[in-house]
């Protein structure tokens, strides 16, 4: 697949990206009530806030790009932590020890600014992320800015093995996906691009037999690792006349379907069950505990590498 070269905008590169949006109300990560109830949320907006661009500069002046999103979790002793979820191949195709994570900050003037930070992903040759043993899913504990700690999505929004059956979901149902196709963001503040498509495969469950499902929408390099989710209001309950709001993360986008080098505009989604299993591995890793990723200064980048599902684009292409 040919990667487009986008002309750099020196003015954008020299100044902070700014987008003025309404100041966020209470985010989903703190939207709990006592007794385990959850306050109503808009999962589309909350996931947009929790989704970040992942990139690593390469030696030829370009960068490799993927997508990730943040989940709120707790340690075994009950301490809160923030975990970055992405496709494992996004990290695997970043050769250096340090990547960049595309945080955004909102100032007192309600202006959002793109504010990426360096993120250590390896300690020498040792990956700091946890990878699912059979699926293309990775998890990395991160130290996120307070804005993103609050924006991280609670773990219970990840679909379980029975979620699809409980809501009677199947082919033709619409889902949405967030990402950075070809390294592009929705605006200069670095927010992800929201797209939608219909479930295009059957059956969807059980995930032990069907670990992935198809989504009918155009997938591009740079989308890898983004969340696929459902946010539908007033969906009729199976076998009844009443309705319910359906909001959950169905999985992570990991691949696109190609045949003889031709893109078929179909995405492959790995079930959220495997995200849950990957998260559980963080505290089950043998030997030393999984290292928490710290902000770090990136070393001089090595030469460029080929990437099929991540994207290599010129630096400054969408900033």
C-alpha positions in Angstrom: 0.0 0.0 0.0 1.4 3.4 -1.0 1.7 5.9 1.8 0.8 9.4 0.9 3.2 12.2 1.6 1.5 15.2 3.1 3.1 18.6 2.9 4.3 19.9 6.2 2.7 23.1 7.6 5.5 25.0 9.3 3.2 27.4 11.0 1.2 24.5 12.6 4.5 22.8 13.6 5.8 26.0 15.3 2.8 26.7 17.5 0.6 24.7 19.8 -2.5 23.2 18.2 -5.6 24.8 19.6 -9.2 23.9 19.4 -11.9 25.5 21.6 -14.6 23.2 22.8 -17.0 23.3 25.8 -15.3 22.3 29.0 -15.9 18.7 29.9 -18.6 17.8 32.4 -18.1 14.8 34.6 -16.3 12.0 32.7 -17.2 8.4 32.6 -14.4 7.2 34.7 -15.9 8.8 37.8 -19.6 8.3 36.9 -20.4 5.7 39.5 -23.1 5.7 42.1 -23.1 3.8 45.3 -24.2 0.2 45.2 -22.6 -0.5 41.8 -25.0 1.5 39.7 -23.6 3.6 36.9 -24.8 7.1 35.9 -25.9 7.6 32.3 -23.0 8.5 30.0 -22.4 9.3 26.4 -19.9 6.6 25.5 -19.1 8.2 22.1 -17.8 11.4 23.7 -16.2 9.6 26.6 -14.3 7.2 24.3 -13.2 10.1 22.1 -11.6 11.7 25.2 -10.0 8.4 26.2 -8.5 7.6 22.7 -5.0 8.6 21.8 -2.6 8.5 18.9 0.5 6.4 19.3 3.5 7.3 17.2 7.3 6.8 17.0 9.6 9.0 14.9 11.8 7.0 12.5 15.2 7.7 11.1 14.0 9.1 7.7 12.0 11.9 9.1 8.7 9.9 9.1 6.8 8.3 11.9 4.9 5.1 12.5 1.3 5.6 13.8 -1.3 3.6 15.6 -4.2 4.1 18.0 -4.8 3.3 21.6 -7.4 3.9 24.4 -7.3 4.2 28.1 -9.0 1.9 30.6 -9.4 2.6 34.3 -8.5 -0.3 36.5 -7.3 -1.1 40.0 -4.3 -3.0 41.3 -4.8 -6.1 43.4 -4.6 -4.0 46.6 -7.2 -1.6 45.3 -5.1 1.3 44.0 -6.4 3.0 40.8 -4.3 2.8 37.7 -4.6 3.7 34.0 -3.9 1.2 31.3 -3.3 1.8 27.6 -4.9 -0.7 25.3 -3.8 -1.2 21.6 -3.1 -3.8 19.0 0.1 -5.7 20.0 1.6 -5.1 16.5 1.4 -1.4 17.0 4.1 -1.6 19.7 5.9 -4.5 18.0 6.5 -2.3 14.9 8.0 0.5 16.9 11.7 -0.4 17.1 12.9 2.2 19.6 12.5 2.1 23.4 10.3 5.2 23.5 7.1 6.2 21.6 4.9 9.2 21.9 1.4 9.2 23.2 -0.9 11.9 22.0 -2.4 13.5 25.1 -4.5 16.7 24.9 -4.9 19.4 27.5 -7.7 21.8 28.0 -6.7 25.2 29.4 -8.7 27.6 31.6 -9.8 29.3 28.4 -11.5 26.0 27.3 -9.1 25.6 24.5 -7.8 22.1 23.8 -4.1 21.8 22.8 -2.3 18.8 21.5 0.3 17.9 24.1 2.1 14.6 23.3 4.4 13.0 25.8 7.2 10.5 25.4 6.3 7.0 26.6 8.8 4.3 27.4 7.6 1.0 25.8 10.8 -1.1 26.3 13.5 -1.5 28.8 16.4 -2.4 26.6 15.2 -5.4 24.6 12.4 -6.2 27.1 8.9 -5.0 26.2 7.1 -3.2 29.0 3.6 -4.1 27.6 1.7 -7.3 28.2 0.6 -9.2 25.1 -2.3 -11.7 24.9 -0.8 -15.2 24.1 -3.0 -15.8 21.1 -4.6 -12.5 20.0 -3.3 -9.2 18.7 -4.0 -7.3 21.9 -1.5 -5.4 24.2 -1.9 -3.6 27.5 0.5 -1.1 29.1 0.2 0.5 32.5 0.9 4.3 32.1 1.3 7.4 34.1 -1.3 9.7 32.4 -2.0 13.3 33.0 -4.9 13.9 35.5 -7.2 14.9 32.6 -6.7 11.4 31.1 -6.8 9.6 34.4 -10.3 11.0 34.7 -11.2 10.3 31.1 -10.2 6.6 31.2 -13.1 4.2 30.6 -14.1 1.9 33.5 -13.3 -1.7 33.0 -16.9 -2.8 33.2 -17.6 -1.1 29.8 -15.7 -3.9 28.1 -18.1 -6.5 26.7 -18.1 -9.9 28.3 -18.7 -13.2 26.6 -22.5 -13.0 27.0 -22.9 -9.3 26.1 -23.8 -9.8 22.4 -26.4 -12.4 23.3 -27.8 -10.4 26.2 -28.6 -7.5 23.8 -29.6 -9.8 20.9 -26.9 -8.3 18.6 -26.0 -9.6 15.2 -25.3 -8.9 11.6 -26.5 -5.5 10.4 -26.2 -3.8 13.8 -24.2 -0.6 13.7 -21.1 -0.1 15.7 -18.6 2.8 15.8 -14.8 2.9 15.7 -12.2 5.5 16.7 -8.8 6.0 15.2 -6.3 8.0 13.2 -6.6 6.7 9.6 -3.4 7.3 7.7 -2.1 9.3 10.8 -4.8 11.9 10.4 -6.7 13.4 13.4 -10.1 15.1 13.5 -8.5 18.5 14.2 -5.3 20.2 15.2 -5.9 19.3 18.9 -5.3 15.6 18.0 -8.8 14.1 18.7 -9.5 10.8 16.9 -11.8 10.4 13.9 -15.1 8.6 14.5 -16.4 6.2 11.9 -19.2 3.7 11.8 -20.1 0.4 10.1 -22.4 -2.6 10.4 -21.5 -6.0 11.8 -20.8 -8.1 8.7 -20.3 -11.6 10.0 -22.2 -14.4 11.7 -22.2 -15.9 14.2 -20.5 -13.5 16.6 -20.3 -15.8 19.6 -19.0 -17.7 21.4 -15.7 -15.9 21.3 -13.8 -19.1 22.0 -14.9 -20.3 18.5 -15.1 -16.8 16.8 -12.5 -14.6 18.5 -13.0 -11.9 15.9 -15.9 -10.5 13.9 -16.1 -8.3 10.8 -17.2 -4.7 10.5 -18.3 -3.2 7.2 -16.3 0.0 7.0 -13.1 1.3 5.4 -10.0 0.6 7.5 -6.7 2.4 6.9 -3.2 2.0 8.4 -3.2 4.0 11.6 -6.6 2.7 12.7 -5.0 -0.3 14.4 -5.6 -0.5 18.1 -8.7 1.7 18.2 -11.8 0.9 20.2 -14.9 -0.5 18.4 -18.0 0.2 20.4 -21.8 0.4 20.5 -23.7 3.5 21.8 -27.4 3.1 20.9 -30.2 4.7 22.8 -33.6 3.2 23.3 -32.9 -0.2 21.9 -35.8 -2.6 22.3 -35.1 -5.4 24.9 -35.2 -8.9 23.5 -38.6 -10.4 24.0 -40.2 -7.2 25.4 -41.6 -3.9 24.5 -39.5 -1.7 26.8 -36.2 -0.2 25.7 -32.8 0.2 27.1 -29.6 2.2 26.3 -26.8 -0.1 25.0 -23.3 1.2 25.6 -20.2 -1.0 25.6 -16.8 -1.6 24.1 -17.1 -4.5 21.7 -13.5 -5.0 21.0 -10.3 -3.5 19.4 -9.7 -3.1 15.7 -6.7 -5.2 14.8 -6.7 -5.9 11.0 -8.2 -5.1 7.6 -9.4 -7.6 5.0 -7.3 -7.7 1.9 -7.5 -10.1 -1.1 -4.7 -10.2 -3.6 -3.5 -6.9 -2.4 -6.9 -5.2 -2.7 -8.6 -3.7 0.3 -12.2 -5.0 0.7 -13.2 -2.1 3.1 -13.8 -4.6 5.9 -12.3 -4.3 9.4 -11.5 -7.2 11.7 -12.4 -6.7 15.3 -10.9 -8.7 18.2 -13.5 -9.4 20.9 -13.3 -7.4 24.2 -13.1 -10.6 26.1 -9.4 -10.8 25.0 -8.8 -7.3 26.3 -10.1 -8.4 29.7 -7.8 -11.5 29.6 -4.8 -9.3 28.7 -5.6 -6.9 31.6 -5.7 -9.9 33.9 -2.3 -10.9 32.8 -0.7 -7.7 34.1 -0.9 -9.1 37.7 -0.2 -12.7 36.7 3.1 -12.1 34.8 5.9 -14.5 36.0 9.0 -13.1 37.5 9.3 -9.3 38.1 6.1 -7.3 38.1 5.2 -5.5 34.9 7.0 -2.2 34.8 4.8 0.9 34.8 5.6 3.0 31.7 7.2 6.4 32.6 7.5 9.5 30.5 11.0 9.6 29.0 13.1 11.3 26.5 13.2 9.3 23.2 16.6 8.1 22.1 17.8 8.8 18.5 15.5 6.8 16.3 16.7 3.9 14.2 16.0 3.5 10.5 12.5 3.1 9.1 10.8 -0.3 9.2 8.0 -1.6 7.1 4.5 -1.6 8.7 1.5 -3.1 7.2 -1.3 -2.1 9.6 0.5 0.8 11.3 1.4 3.7 9.1 4.5 5.5 8.3 3.9 9.2 7.5 6.0 12.4 7.3 6.6 14.1 10.6 4.2 17.0 11.0 1.7 15.6 8.5 -1.4 16.3 10.5 -0.2 18.8 13.1 
